[in-house]
Amino acid sequence: MKFIEMTGKQLNEIIKDDELQITDLAGAGITDFSIVRINQHGDIEVRRPAKWDVIGGLLGSFDERVRKTTGHEWA
């Protein structure tokens, strides 16, 4: 599966109101400096010390938002 990695700060910039909220991110332990990744289905995963945890998902036209914000392509 392909992903795009980003920081928690970048993730916070692309989230829409009907998706995760800032309080949801904080509750999942996401900070501006967290490493997160999104797959092509919109699933959001956060990097933990020994694994990745799924914390939610993006909806709608997230593909363009993710690529525009990060400057990365799916890899």
PQR file of N, CA, C, O and H, with PARSE charges and radii, in Angstrom:
ATOM      1  N   MET A   1       0.846  -1.178   0.000 -0.4000 1.5000
ATOM      2  CA  MET A   1       0.000   0.000   0.000 -0.0000 2.0000
ATOM      3  C   MET A   1       0.892   1.242   0.000  0.5500 1.7000
ATOM      4  O   MET A   1       1.958   1.247   0.614 -0.5500 1.4000
ATOM      5  N   LYS A   2       0.458   2.275  -0.679 -0.4000 1.5000
ATOM      6  CA  LYS A   2       1.221   3.516  -0.752 -0.0000 2.0000
ATOM      7  C   LYS A   2       0.739   4.500   0.311  0.5500 1.7000
ATOM      8  O   LYS A   2      -0.432   4.514   0.690 -0.5500 1.4000
ATOM      9  H   LYS A   2      -0.409   2.271  -1.178  0.4000 1.0000
ATOM     10  N   PHE A   3       1.681   5.324   0.780 -0.4000 1.5000
ATOM     11  CA  PHE A   3       1.409   6.303   1.824 -0.0000 2.0000
ATOM     12  C   PHE A   3       2.060   7.634   1.484  0.5500 1.7000
ATOM     13  O   PHE A   3       2.934   7.714   0.620 -0.5500 1.4000
ATOM     14  H   PHE A   3       2.632   5.313   0.472  0.4000 1.0000
ATOM     15  N   ILE A   4       1.623   8.666   2.174 -0.4000 1.5000
ATOM     16  CA  ILE A   4       2.323   9.943   2.237 -0.0000 2.0000
ATOM     17  C   ILE A   4       2.514  10.250   3.710  0.5500 1.7000
ATOM     18  O   ILE A   4       1.556  10.266   4.482 -0.5500 1.4000
ATOM     19  H   ILE A   4       0.913   8.600   2.876  0.4000 1.0000
ATOM     20  N   GLU A   5       3.766  10.495   4.094 -0.4000 1.5000
ATOM     21  CA  GLU A   5       4.074  10.846   5.480 -0.0000 2.0000
ATOM     22  C   GLU A   5       4.076  12.360   5.637  0.5500 1.7000
ATOM     23  O   GLU A   5       4.357  13.104   4.697 -0.5500 1.4000
ATOM     24  H   GLU A   5       4.545  10.482   3.466  0.4000 1.0000
ATOM     25  N   MET A   6       3.755  12.792   6.844 -0.4000 1.5000
ATOM     26  CA  MET A   6       3.726  14.222   7.156 -0.0000 2.0000
ATOM     27  C   MET A   6       3.847  14.390   8.658  0.5500 1.7000
ATOM     28  O   MET A   6       3.889  13.414   9.407 -0.5500 1.4000
ATOM     29  H   MET A   6       3.527  12.188   7.607  0.4000 1.0000
ATOM     30  N   THR A   7       3.901  15.630   9.082 -0.4000 1.5000
ATOM     31  CA  THR A   7       3.927  15.923  10.516 -0.0000 2.0000
ATOM     32  C   THR A   7       2.500  16.084  11.034  0.5500 1.7000
ATOM     33  O   THR A   7       1.554  16.244  10.264 -0.5500 1.4000
ATOM     34  H   THR A   7       3.867  16.423   8.474  0.4000 1.0000
ATOM     35  N   GLY A   8       2.374  16.037  12.339 -0.4000 1.5000
ATOM     36  CA  GLY A   8       1.079  16.302  12.950 -0.0000 2.0000
ATOM     37  C   GLY A   8       0.570  17.693  12.628  0.5500 1.7000
ATOM     38  O   GLY A   8      -0.635  17.901  12.487 -0.5500 1.4000
ATOM     39  H   GLY A   8       3.143  15.907  12.965  0.4000 1.0000
ATOM     40  N   LYS A   9       1.477  18.640  12.514 -0.4000 1.5000
ATOM     41  CA  LYS A   9       1.094  20.017  12.172 -0.0000 2.0000
ATOM     42  C   LYS A   9       0.480  20.063  10.770  0.5500 1.7000
ATOM     43  O   LYS A   9      -0.542  20.717  10.564 -0.5500 1.4000
ATOM     44  H   LYS A   9       2.456  18.471  12.629  0.4000 1.0000
ATOM     45  N   GLN A  10       1.095  19.374   9.808 -0.4000 1.5000
ATOM     46  CA  GLN A  10       0.543  19.346   8.453 -0.0000 2.0000
ATOM     47  C   GLN A  10      -0.815  18.658   8.436  0.5500 1.7000
ATOM     48  O   GLN A  10      -1.734  19.107   7.750 -0.5500 1.4000
ATOM     49  H   GLN A  10       1.925  18.843   9.975  0.4000 1.0000
ATOM     50  N   LEU A  11      -0.942  17.586   9.179 -0.4000 1.5000
ATOM     51  CA  LEU A  11      -2.224  16.888   9.254 -0.0000 2.0000
ATOM     52  C   LEU A  11      -3.305  17.821   9.779  0.5500 1.7000
ATOM     53  O   LEU A  11      -4.412  17.855   9.241 -0.5500 1.4000
ATOM     54  H   LEU A  11      -0.197  17.221   9.737  0.4000 1.0000
ATOM     55  N   ASN A  12      -2.997  18.568  10.810 -0.4000 1.5000
ATOM     56  CA  ASN A  12      -3.959  19.507  11.379 -0.0000 2.0000
ATOM     57  C   ASN A  12      -4.403  20.548  10.349  0.5500 1.7000
ATOM     58  O   ASN A  12      -5.544  21.009  10.393 -0.5500 1.4000
ATOM     59  H   ASN A  12      -2.098  18.541  11.248  0.4000 1.0000
ATOM     60  N   GLU A  13      -3.527  20.915   9.437 -0.4000 1.5000
ATOM     61  CA  GLU A  13      -3.850  21.918   8.413 -0.0000 2.0000
ATOM     62  C   GLU A  13      -4.821  21.391   7.360  0.5500 1.7000
ATOM     63  O   GLU A  13      -5.583  22.169   6.786 -0.5500 1.4000
ATOM     64  H   GLU A  13      -2.601  20.540   9.401  0.4000 1.0000
ATOM     65  N   ILE A  14      -4.807  20.085   7.097 -0.4000 1.5000
ATOM     66  CA  ILE A  14      -5.643  19.562   6.014 -0.0000 2.0000
ATOM     67  C   ILE A  14      -6.963  18.969   6.480  0.5500 1.7000
ATOM     68  O   ILE A  14      -7.829  18.672   5.657 -0.5500 1.4000
ATOM     69  H   ILE A  14      -4.188  19.453   7.563  0.4000 1.0000
ATOM     70  N   ILE A  15      -7.131  18.792   7.776 -0.4000 1.5000
ATOM     71  CA  ILE A  15      -8.366  18.176   8.283 -0.0000 2.0000
ATOM     72  C   ILE A  15      -9.536  19.133   8.141  0.5500 1.7000
ATOM     73  O   ILE A  15      -9.437  20.317   8.466 -0.5500 1.4000
ATOM     74  H   ILE A  15      -6.428  19.033   8.445  0.4000 1.0000
ATOM     75  N   LYS A  16     -10.644  18.599   7.650 -0.4000 1.5000
ATOM     76  CA  LYS A  16     -11.882  19.374   7.520 -0.0000 2.0000
ATOM     77  C   LYS A  16     -12.742  19.170   8.759  0.5500 1.7000
ATOM     78  O   LYS A  16     -12.502  18.258   9.550 -0.5500 1.4000
ATOM     79  H   LYS A  16     -10.724  17.637   7.386  0.4000 1.0000
ATOM     80  N   ASP A  17     -13.745  20.025   8.922 -0.4000 1.5000
ATOM     81  CA  ASP A  17     -14.615  19.994  10.099 -0.0000 2.0000
ATOM     82  C   ASP A  17     -15.344  18.669  10.295  0.5500 1.7000
ATOM     83  O   ASP A  17     -15.609  18.278  11.432 -0.5500 1.4000
ATOM     84  H   ASP A  17     -13.941  20.766   8.280  0.4000 1.0000
ATOM     85  N   ASP A  18     -15.679  17.962   9.196 -0.4000 1.5000
ATOM     86  CA  ASP A  18     -16.430  16.709   9.336 -0.0000 2.0000
ATOM     87  C   ASP A  18     -15.512  15.491   9.496  0.5500 1.7000
ATOM     88  O   ASP A  18     -15.971  14.348   9.483 -0.5500 1.4000
ATOM     89  H   ASP A  18     -15.465  18.279   8.272  0.4000 1.0000
ATOM     90  N   GLU A  19     -14.212  15.754   9.646 -0.4000 1.5000
ATOM     91  CA  GLU A  19     -13.249  14.692   9.889 -0.0000 2.0000
ATOM     92  C   GLU A  19     -12.789  14.791  11.343  0.5500 1.7000
ATOM     93  O   GLU A  19     -13.525  15.308  12.183 -0.5500 1.4000
ATOM     94  H   GLU A  19     -13.839  16.682   9.656  0.4000 1.0000
ATOM     95  N   LEU A  20     -11.615  14.319  11.648 -0.4000 1.5000
ATOM     96  CA  LEU A  20     -11.092  14.423  13.013 -0.0000 2.0000
ATOM     97  C   LEU A  20     -11.009  15.876  13.454  0.5500 1.7000
ATOM     98  O   LEU A  20     -10.820  16.774  12.633 -0.5500 1.4000
ATOM     99  H   LEU A  20     -11.016  13.899  10.965  0.4000 1.0000
ATOM    100  N   GLN A  21     -11.149  16.098  14.741 -0.4000 1.5000
ATOM    101  CA  GLN A  21     -11.025  17.438  15.317 -0.0000 2.0000
ATOM    102  C   GLN A  21      -9.682  17.567  16.031  0.5500 1.7000
ATOM    103  O   GLN A  21      -9.009  16.567  16.282 -0.5500 1.4000
ATOM    104  H   GLN A  21     -11.302  15.369  15.408  0.4000 1.0000
ATOM    105  N   ILE A  22      -9.301  18.781  16.352 -0.4000 1.5000
ATOM    106  CA  ILE A  22      -8.045  19.016  17.069 -0.0000 2.0000
ATOM    107  C   ILE A  22      -8.027  18.253  18.382  0.5500 1.7000
ATOM    108  O   ILE A  22      -6.991  17.716  18.773 -0.5500 1.4000
ATOM    109  H   ILE A  22      -9.847  19.593  16.148  0.4000 1.0000
ATOM    110  N   THR A  23      -9.167  18.201  19.067 -0.4000 1.5000
ATOM    111  CA  THR A  23      -9.216  17.459  20.329 -0.0000 2.0000
ATOM    112  C   THR A  23      -9.022  15.966  20.094  0.5500 1.7000
ATOM    113  O   THR A  23      -8.437  15.281  20.933 -0.5500 1.4000
ATOM    114  H   THR A  23     -10.009  18.637  18.749  0.4000 1.0000
ATOM    115  N   ASP A  24      -9.510  15.449  18.955 -0.4000 1.5000
ATOM    116  CA  ASP A  24      -9.297  14.045  18.621 -0.0000 2.0000
ATOM    117  C   ASP A  24      -7.812  13.777  18.396  0.5500 1.7000
ATOM    118  O   ASP A  24      -7.293  12.744  18.820 -0.5500 1.4000
ATOM    119  H   ASP A  24      -9.985  16.005  18.274  0.4000 1.0000
ATOM    120  N   LEU A  25      -7.130  14.705  17.732 -0.4000 1.5000
ATOM    121  CA  LEU A  25      -5.698  14.547  17.486 -0.0000 2.0000
ATOM    122  C   LEU A  25      -4.931  14.546  18.796  0.5500 1.7000
ATOM    123  O   LEU A  25      -4.071  13.695  19.021 -0.5500 1.4000
ATOM    124  H   LEU A  25      -7.551  15.545  17.387  0.4000 1.0000
ATOM    125  N   ALA A  26      -5.243  15.495  19.653 -0.4000 1.5000
ATOM    126  CA  ALA A  26      -4.558  15.571  20.947 -0.0000 2.0000
ATOM    127  C   ALA A  26      -4.839  14.320  21.770  0.5500 1.7000
ATOM    128  O   ALA A  26      -3.939  13.796  22.427 -0.5500 1.4000
ATOM    129  H   ALA A  26      -5.942  16.187  19.471  0.4000 1.0000
ATOM    130  N   GLY A  27      -6.065  13.842  21.741 -0.4000 1.5000
ATOM    131  CA  GLY A  27      -6.429  12.637  22.467 -0.0000 2.0000
ATOM    132  C   GLY A  27      -5.704  11.401  21.960  0.5500 1.7000
ATOM    133  O   GLY A  27      -5.489  10.446  22.707 -0.5500 1.4000
ATOM    134  H   GLY A  27      -6.796  14.267  21.208  0.4000 1.0000
ATOM    135  N   ALA A  28      -5.328  11.422  20.689 -0.4000 1.5000
ATOM    136  CA  ALA A  28      -4.584  10.308  20.102 -0.0000 2.0000
ATOM    137  C   ALA A  28      -3.076  10.479  20.291  0.5500 1.7000
ATOM    138  O   ALA A  28      -2.285   9.660  19.824 -0.5500 1.4000
ATOM    139  H   ALA A  28      -5.502  12.197  20.081  0.4000 1.0000
ATOM    140  N   GLY A  29      -2.691  11.551  20.980 -0.4000 1.5000
ATOM    141  CA  GLY A  29      -1.280  11.786  21.241 -0.0000 2.0000
ATOM    142  C   GLY A  29      -0.540  12.453  20.101  0.5500 1.7000
ATOM    143  O   GLY A  29       0.687  12.389  20.036 -0.5500 1.4000
ATOM    144  H   GLY A  29      -3.333  12.217  21.360  0.4000 1.0000
ATOM    145  N   ILE A  30      -1.279  13.099  19.192 -0.4000 1.5000
ATOM    146  CA  ILE A  30      -0.656  13.771  18.053 -0.0000 2.0000
ATOM    147  C   ILE A  30      -0.253  15.182  18.445  0.5500 1.7000
ATOM    148  O   ILE A  30      -1.069  15.962  18.936 -0.5500 1.4000
ATOM    149  H   ILE A  30      -2.276  13.152  19.245  0.4000 1.0000
ATOM    150  N   THR A  31       1.013  15.498  18.222 -0.4000 1.5000
ATOM    151  CA  THR A  31       1.518  16.859  18.409 -0.0000 2.0000
ATOM    152  C   THR A  31       1.953  17.387  17.047  0.5500 1.7000
ATOM    153  O   THR A  31       1.904  16.665  16.051 -0.5500 1.4000
ATOM    154  H   THR A  31       1.675  14.864  17.823  0.4000 1.0000
ATOM    155  N   ASP A  32       2.376  18.645  17.006 -0.4000 1.5000
ATOM    156  CA  ASP A  32       2.877  19.220  15.758 -0.0000 2.0000
ATOM    157  C   ASP A  32       4.059  18.430  15.209  0.5500 1.7000
ATOM    158  O   ASP A  32       4.298  18.431  14.002 -0.5500 1.4000
ATOM    159  H   ASP A  32       2.416  19.232  17.815  0.4000 1.0000
ATOM    160  N   PHE A  33       4.796  17.758  16.084 -0.4000 1.5000
ATOM    161  CA  PHE A  33       6.023  17.078  15.687 -0.0000 2.0000
ATOM    162  C   PHE A  33       5.844  15.569  15.472  0.5500 1.7000
ATOM    163  O   PHE A  33       6.805  14.878  15.135 -0.5500 1.4000
ATOM    164  H   PHE A  33       4.602  17.758  17.065  0.4000 1.0000
ATOM    165  N   SER A  34       4.640  15.061  15.662 -0.4000 1.5000
ATOM    166  CA  SER A  34       4.378  13.640  15.447 -0.0000 2.0000
ATOM    167  C   SER A  34       4.564  13.296  13.973  0.5500 1.7000
ATOM    168  O   SER A  34       4.371  14.136  13.095 -0.5500 1.4000
ATOM    169  H   SER A  34       3.860  15.623  15.936  0.4000 1.0000
ATOM    170  N   ILE A  35       4.942  12.048  13.720 -0.4000 1.5000
ATOM    171  CA  ILE A  35       5.029  11.540  12.354 -0.0000 2.0000
ATOM    172  C   ILE A  35       3.761  10.752  12.087  0.5500 1.7000
ATOM    173  O   ILE A  35       3.435   9.804  12.802 -0.5500 1.4000
ATOM    174  H   ILE A  35       5.099  11.365  14.433  0.4000 1.0000
ATOM    175  N   VAL A  36       3.054  11.159  11.047 -0.4000 1.5000
ATOM    176  CA  VAL A  36       1.833  10.461  10.668 -0.0000 2.0000
ATOM    177  C   VAL A  36       1.931  10.098   9.194  0.5500 1.7000
ATOM    178  O   VAL A  36       2.731  10.666   8.451 -0.5500 1.4000
ATOM    179  H   VAL A  36       3.318  11.929  10.466  0.4000 1.0000
ATOM    180  N   ARG A  37       1.105   9.145   8.785 -0.4000 1.5000
ATOM    181  CA  ARG A  37       1.034   8.814   7.372 -0.0000 2.0000
ATOM    182  C   ARG A  37      -0.411   8.541   7.011  0.5500 1.7000
ATOM    183  O   ARG A  37      -1.214   8.125   7.846 -0.5500 1.4000
ATOM    184  H   ARG A  37       0.455   8.684   9.388  0.4000 1.0000
ATOM    185  N   ILE A  38      -0.722   8.783   5.751 -0.4000 1.5000
ATOM    186  CA  ILE A  38      -2.070   8.574   5.234 -0.0000 2.0000
ATOM    187  C   ILE A  38      -1.949   7.658   4.028  0.5500 1.7000
ATOM    188  O   ILE A  38      -1.104   7.871   3.159 -0.5500 1.4000
ATOM    189  H   ILE A  38      -0.069   9.121   5.073  0.4000 1.0000
ATOM    190  N   ASN A  39      -2.804   6.627   3.977 -0.4000 1.5000
ATOM    191  CA  ASN A  39      -2.779   5.767   2.798 -0.0000 2.0000
ATOM    192  C   ASN A  39      -3.779   6.276   1.769  0.5500 1.7000
ATOM    193  O   ASN A  39      -4.506   7.237   2.019 -0.5500 1.4000
ATOM    194  H   ASN A  39      -3.490   6.453   4.683  0.4000 1.0000
ATOM    195  N   GLN A  40      -3.809   5.631   0.619 -0.4000 1.5000
ATOM    196  CA  GLN A  40      -4.655   6.100  -0.477 -0.0000 2.0000
ATOM    197  C   GLN A  40      -6.144   5.903  -0.216  0.5500 1.7000
ATOM    198  O   GLN A  40      -6.973   6.366  -1.000 -0.5500 1.4000
ATOM    199  H   GLN A  40      -3.218   4.850   0.415  0.4000 1.0000
ATOM    200  N   HIS A  41      -6.493   5.226   0.871 -0.4000 1.5000
ATOM    201  CA  HIS A  41      -7.898   5.075   1.262 -0.0000 2.0000
ATOM    202  C   HIS A  41      -8.307   6.155   2.271  0.5500 1.7000
ATOM    203  O   HIS A  41      -9.481   6.262   2.626 -0.5500 1.4000
ATOM    204  H   HIS A  41      -5.820   4.850   1.508  0.4000 1.0000
ATOM    205  N   GLY A  42      -7.333   6.956   2.733 -0.4000 1.5000
ATOM    206  CA  GLY A  42      -7.620   8.026   3.682 -0.0000 2.0000
ATOM    207  C   GLY A  42      -7.392   7.665   5.134  0.5500 1.7000
ATOM    208  O   GLY A  42      -7.635   8.485   6.019 -0.5500 1.4000
ATOM    209  H   GLY A  42      -6.380   6.869   2.444  0.4000 1.0000
ATOM    210  N   ASP A  43      -6.923   6.439   5.400 -0.4000 1.5000
ATOM    211  CA  ASP A  43      -6.651   6.035   6.780 -0.0000 2.0000
ATOM    212  C   ASP A  43      -5.445   6.798   7.317  0.5500 1.7000
ATOM    213  O   ASP A  43      -4.422   6.910   6.641 -0.5500 1.4000
ATOM    214  H   ASP A  43      -6.726   5.772   4.681  0.4000 1.0000
ATOM    215  N   ILE A  44      -5.568   7.319   8.530 -0.4000 1.5000
ATOM    216  CA  ILE A  44      -4.492   8.070   9.178 -0.0000 2.0000
ATOM    217  C   ILE A  44      -3.846   7.173  10.220  0.5500 1.7000
ATOM    218  O   ILE A  44      -4.525   6.585  11.061 -0.5500 1.4000
ATOM    219  H   ILE A  44      -6.399   7.228   9.079  0.4000 1.0000
ATOM    220  N   GLU A  45      -2.518   7.076  10.154 -0.4000 1.5000
ATOM    221  CA  GLU A  45      -1.759   6.289  11.126 -0.0000 2.0000
ATOM    222  C   GLU A  45      -0.706   7.183  11.762  0.5500 1.7000
ATOM    223  O   GLU A  45      -0.130   8.049  11.103 -0.5500 1.4000
ATOM    224  H   GLU A  45      -1.965   7.554   9.470  0.4000 1.0000
ATOM    225  N   VAL A  46      -0.460   6.963  13.051 -0.4000 1.5000
ATOM    226  CA  VAL A  46       0.554   7.717  13.777 -0.0000 2.0000
ATOM    227  C   VAL A  46       1.686   6.766  14.151  0.5500 1.7000
ATOM    228  O   VAL A  46       1.461   5.609  14.505 -0.5500 1.4000
ATOM    229  H   VAL A  46      -0.928   6.259  13.586  0.4000 1.0000
ATOM    230  N   ARG A  47       2.904   7.284  14.062 -0.4000 1.5000
ATOM    231  CA  ARG A  47       4.085   6.475  14.399 -0.0000 2.0000
ATOM    232  C   ARG A  47       4.255   6.444  15.903  0.5500 1.7000
ATOM    233  O   ARG A  47       4.366   7.484  16.552 -0.5500 1.4000
ATOM    234  H   ARG A  47       3.087   8.224  13.774  0.4000 1.0000
ATOM    235  N   ARG A  48       4.272   5.243  16.448 -0.4000 1.5000
ATOM    236  CA  ARG A  48       4.564   5.014  17.862 -0.0000 2.0000
ATOM    237  C   ARG A  48       5.980   4.441  17.944  0.5500 1.7000
ATOM    238  O   ARG A  48       6.563   4.142  16.902 -0.5500 1.4000
ATOM    239  H   ARG A  48       4.182   4.398  15.921  0.4000 1.0000
ATOM    240  N   PRO A  49       6.545   4.280  19.113 -0.5600 1.5000
ATOM    241  CA  PRO A  49       7.922   3.779  19.209  0.2800 2.0000
ATOM    242  C   PRO A  49       8.164   2.448  18.491  0.5500 1.7000
ATOM    243  O   PRO A  49       9.245   2.248  17.936 -0.5500 1.4000
ATOM    244  N   ALA A  50       7.193   1.537  18.488 -0.4000 1.5000
ATOM    245  CA  ALA A  50       7.440   0.220  17.894 -0.0000 2.0000
ATOM    246  C   ALA A  50       6.392  -0.207  16.865  0.5500 1.7000
ATOM    247  O   ALA A  50       6.415  -1.345  16.396 -0.5500 1.4000
ATOM    248  H   ALA A  50       6.315   1.699  18.939  0.4000 1.0000
ATOM    249  N   LYS A  51       5.466   0.702  16.509 -0.4000 1.5000
ATOM    250  CA  LYS A  51       4.416   0.324  15.559 -0.0000 2.0000
ATOM    251  C   LYS A  51       3.696   1.566  15.047  0.5500 1.7000
ATOM    252  O   LYS A  51       3.934   2.679  15.516 -0.5500 1.4000
ATOM    253  H   LYS A  51       5.447   1.626  16.890  0.4000 1.0000
ATOM    254  N   TRP A  52       2.813   1.354  14.077 -0.4000 1.5000
ATOM    255  CA  TRP A  52       1.918   2.390  13.579 -0.0000 2.0000
ATOM    256  C   TRP A  52       0.523   2.109  14.135  0.5500 1.7000
ATOM    257  O   TRP A  52       0.087   0.958  14.136 -0.5500 1.4000
ATOM    258  H   TRP A  52       2.619   0.450  13.696  0.4000 1.0000
ATOM    259  N   ASP A  53      -0.192   3.145  14.611 -0.4000 1.5000
ATOM    260  CA  ASP A  53      -1.568   3.013  15.092 -0.0000 2.0000
ATOM    261  C   ASP A  53      -2.513   3.785  14.180  0.5500 1.7000
ATOM    262  O   ASP A  53      -2.249   4.940  13.846 -0.5500 1.4000
ATOM    263  H   ASP A  53       0.162   4.080  14.610  0.4000 1.0000
ATOM    264  N   VAL A  54      -3.604   3.159  13.778 -0.4000 1.5000
ATOM    265  CA  VAL A  54      -4.644   3.838  13.010 -0.0000 2.0000
ATOM    266  C   VAL A  54      -5.449   4.699  13.973  0.5500 1.7000
ATOM    267  O   VAL A  54      -5.907   4.216  15.008 -0.5500 1.4000
ATOM    268  H   VAL A  54      -3.819   2.221  14.049  0.4000 1.0000
ATOM    269  N   ILE A  55      -5.623   5.979  13.633 -0.4000 1.5000
ATOM    270  CA  ILE A  55      -6.351   6.887  14.531 -0.0000 2.0000
ATOM    271  C   ILE A  55      -7.596   7.476  13.902  0.5500 1.7000
ATOM    272  O   ILE A  55      -8.332   8.197  14.576 -0.5500 1.4000
ATOM    273  H   ILE A  55      -5.251   6.371  12.792  0.4000 1.0000
ATOM    274  N   GLY A  56      -7.859   7.197  12.639 -0.4000 1.5000
ATOM    275  CA  GLY A  56      -9.033   7.762  11.992 -0.0000 2.0000
ATOM    276  C   GLY A  56      -8.856   7.810  10.498  0.5500 1.7000
ATOM    277  O   GLY A  56      -8.025   7.098   9.934 -0.5500 1.4000
ATOM    278  H   GLY A  56      -7.261   6.612  12.091  0.4000 1.0000
ATOM    279  N   GLY A  57      -9.642   8.656   9.856 -0.4000 1.5000
ATOM    280  CA  GLY A  57      -9.569   8.726   8.411 -0.0000 2.0000
ATOM    281  C   GLY A  57      -9.999  10.074   7.873  0.5500 1.7000
ATOM    282  O   GLY A  57     -10.670  10.854   8.549 -0.5500 1.4000
ATOM    283  H   GLY A  57     -10.316   9.235  10.314  0.4000 1.0000
ATOM    284  N   LEU A  58      -9.597  10.324   6.642 -0.4000 1.5000
ATOM    285  CA  LEU A  58      -9.983  11.534   5.929 -0.0000 2.0000
ATOM    286  C   LEU A  58     -11.112  11.194   4.966  0.5500 1.7000
ATOM    287  O   LEU A  58     -11.261  10.043   4.556 -0.5500 1.4000
ATOM    288  H   LEU A  58      -9.052   9.689   6.094  0.4000 1.0000
ATOM    289  N   LEU A  59     -11.896  12.188   4.609 -0.4000 1.5000
ATOM    290  CA  LEU A  59     -13.041  11.997   3.736 -0.0000 2.0000
ATOM    291  C   LEU A  59     -12.910  12.864   2.491  0.5500 1.7000
ATOM    292  O   LEU A  59     -12.138  13.822   2.468 -0.5500 1.4000
ATOM    293  H   LEU A  59     -11.775  13.123   4.942  0.4000 1.0000
ATOM    294  N   GLY A  60     -13.658  12.523   1.475 -0.4000 1.5000
ATOM    295  CA  GLY A  60     -13.753  13.367   0.293 -0.0000 2.0000
ATOM    296  C   GLY A  60     -12.482  13.464  -0.511  0.5500 1.7000
ATOM    297  O   GLY A  60     -11.794  12.466  -0.725 -0.5500 1.4000
ATOM    298  H   GLY A  60     -14.286  11.745   1.493  0.4000 1.0000
ATOM    299  N   SER A  61     -12.172  14.652  -0.952 -0.4000 1.5000
ATOM    300  CA  SER A  61     -11.051  14.895  -1.858 -0.0000 2.0000
ATOM    301  C   SER A  61      -9.750  15.108  -1.088  0.5500 1.7000
ATOM    302  O   SER A  61      -9.066  16.113  -1.282 -0.5500 1.4000
ATOM    303  H   SER A  61     -12.732  15.463  -0.778  0.4000 1.0000
ATOM    304  N   PHE A  62      -9.416  14.168  -0.223 -0.4000 1.5000
ATOM    305  CA  PHE A  62      -8.207  14.318   0.591 -0.0000 2.0000
ATOM    306  C   PHE A  62      -6.939  14.171  -0.238  0.5500 1.7000
ATOM    307  O   PHE A  62      -5.903  14.725   0.131 -0.5500 1.4000
ATOM    308  H   PHE A  62      -9.972  13.352  -0.066  0.4000 1.0000
ATOM    309  N   ASP A  63      -6.993  13.441  -1.345 -0.4000 1.5000
ATOM    310  CA  ASP A  63      -5.803  13.193  -2.160 -0.0000 2.0000
ATOM    311  C   ASP A  63      -5.097  14.497  -2.531  0.5500 1.7000
ATOM    312  O   ASP A  63      -3.893  14.642  -2.323 -0.5500 1.4000
ATOM    313  H   ASP A  63      -7.835  12.991  -1.644  0.4000 1.0000
ATOM    314  N   GLU A  64      -5.845  15.424  -3.072 -0.4000 1.5000
ATOM    315  CA  GLU A  64      -5.259  16.703  -3.483 -0.0000 2.0000
ATOM    316  C   GLU A  64      -4.771  17.503  -2.278  0.5500 1.7000
ATOM    317  O   GLU A  64      -3.707  18.120  -2.334 -0.5500 1.4000
ATOM    318  H   GLU A  64      -6.824  15.306  -3.240  0.4000 1.0000
ATOM    319  N   ARG A  65      -5.539  17.497  -1.192 -0.4000 1.5000
ATOM    320  CA  ARG A  65      -5.126  18.227   0.016 -0.0000 2.0000
ATOM    321  C   ARG A  65      -3.806  17.694   0.553  0.5500 1.7000
ATOM    322  O   ARG A  65      -2.924  18.469   0.923 -0.5500 1.4000
ATOM    323  H   ARG A  65      -6.403  16.996  -1.146  0.4000 1.0000
ATOM    324  N   VAL A  66      -3.668  16.374   0.596 -0.4000 1.5000
ATOM    325  CA  VAL A  66      -2.467  15.746   1.142 -0.0000 2.0000
ATOM    326  C   VAL A  66      -1.256  16.071   0.263  0.5500 1.7000
ATOM    327  O   VAL A  66      -0.211  16.477   0.771 -0.5500 1.4000
ATOM    328  H   VAL A  66      -4.385  15.744   0.296  0.4000 1.0000
ATOM    329  N   ARG A  67      -1.395  15.892  -1.048 -0.4000 1.5000
ATOM    330  CA  ARG A  67      -0.265  16.135  -1.945 -0.0000 2.0000
ATOM    331  C   ARG A  67       0.126  17.611  -1.976  0.5500 1.7000
ATOM    332  O   ARG A  67       1.312  17.938  -2.023 -0.5500 1.4000
ATOM    333  H   ARG A  67      -2.244  15.562  -1.460  0.4000 1.0000
ATOM    334  N   LYS A  68      -0.859  18.494  -1.951 -0.4000 1.5000
ATOM    335  CA  LYS A  68      -0.575  19.932  -1.989 -0.0000 2.0000
ATOM    336  C   LYS A  68       0.125  20.389  -0.710  0.5500 1.7000
ATOM    337  O   LYS A  68       1.088  21.153  -0.774 -0.5500 1.4000
ATOM    338  H   LYS A  68      -1.822  18.228  -1.913  0.4000 1.0000
ATOM    339  N   THR A  69      -0.343  19.936   0.434 -0.4000 1.5000
ATOM    340  CA  THR A  69       0.218  20.353   1.719 -0.0000 2.0000
ATOM    341  C   THR A  69       1.632  19.834   1.916  0.5500 1.7000
ATOM    342  O   THR A  69       2.495  20.558   2.412 -0.5500 1.4000
ATOM    343  H   THR A  69      -1.126  19.315   0.485  0.4000 1.0000
ATOM    344  N   THR A  70       1.877  18.583   1.529 -0.4000 1.5000
ATOM    345  CA  THR A  70       3.185  17.968   1.781 -0.0000 2.0000
ATOM    346  C   THR A  70       4.177  18.153   0.649  0.5500 1.7000
ATOM    347  O   THR A  70       5.387  18.132   0.877 -0.5500 1.4000
ATOM    348  H   THR A  70       1.175  17.995   1.126  0.4000 1.0000
ATOM    349  N   GLY A  71       3.682  18.335  -0.571 -0.4000 1.5000
ATOM    350  CA  GLY A  71       4.566  18.381  -1.724 -0.0000 2.0000
ATOM    351  C   GLY A  71       5.068  17.001  -2.143  0.5500 1.7000
ATOM    352  O   GLY A  71       5.993  16.893  -2.948 -0.5500 1.4000
ATOM    353  H   GLY A  71       2.700  18.353  -0.756  0.4000 1.0000
ATOM    354  N   HIS A  72       4.455  15.940  -1.592 -0.4000 1.5000
ATOM    355  CA  HIS A  72       4.875  14.570  -1.880 -0.0000 2.0000
ATOM    356  C   HIS A  72       3.830  13.835  -2.702  0.5500 1.7000
ATOM    357  O   HIS A  72       2.658  14.208  -2.739 -0.5500 1.4000
ATOM    358  H   HIS A  72       3.704  16.028  -0.938  0.4000 1.0000
ATOM    359  N   GLU A  73       4.293  12.782  -3.360 -0.4000 1.5000
ATOM    360  CA  GLU A  73       3.420  11.866  -4.082 -0.0000 2.0000
ATOM    361  C   GLU A  73       3.315  10.575  -3.283  0.5500 1.7000
ATOM    362  O   GLU A  73       4.099  10.342  -2.363 -0.5500 1.4000
ATOM    363  H   GLU A  73       5.245  12.480  -3.330  0.4000 1.0000
ATOM    364  N   TRP A  74       2.359   9.748  -3.630 -0.4000 1.5000
ATOM    365  CA  TRP A  74       2.164   8.459  -2.967 -0.0000 2.0000
ATOM    366  C   TRP A  74       3.374   7.567  -3.222  0.5500 1.7000
ATOM    367  O   TRP A  74       3.809   7.409  -4.362 -0.5500 1.4000
ATOM    368  H   TRP A  74       1.722   9.937  -4.377  0.4000 1.0000
ATOM    369  N   ALA A  75       3.908   6.989  -2.163 -0.4000 1.5000
ATOM    370  CA  ALA A  75       5.075   6.104  -2.300 -0.0000 2.0000
ATOM    371  C   ALA A  75       4.909   4.870  -1.433  0.5500 1.7000
ATOM    372  O   ALA A  75       5.787   4.007  -1.414 -0.5500 1.4000
ATOM    373  H   ALA A  75       3.554   7.117  -1.236  0.4000 1.0000
TER
END
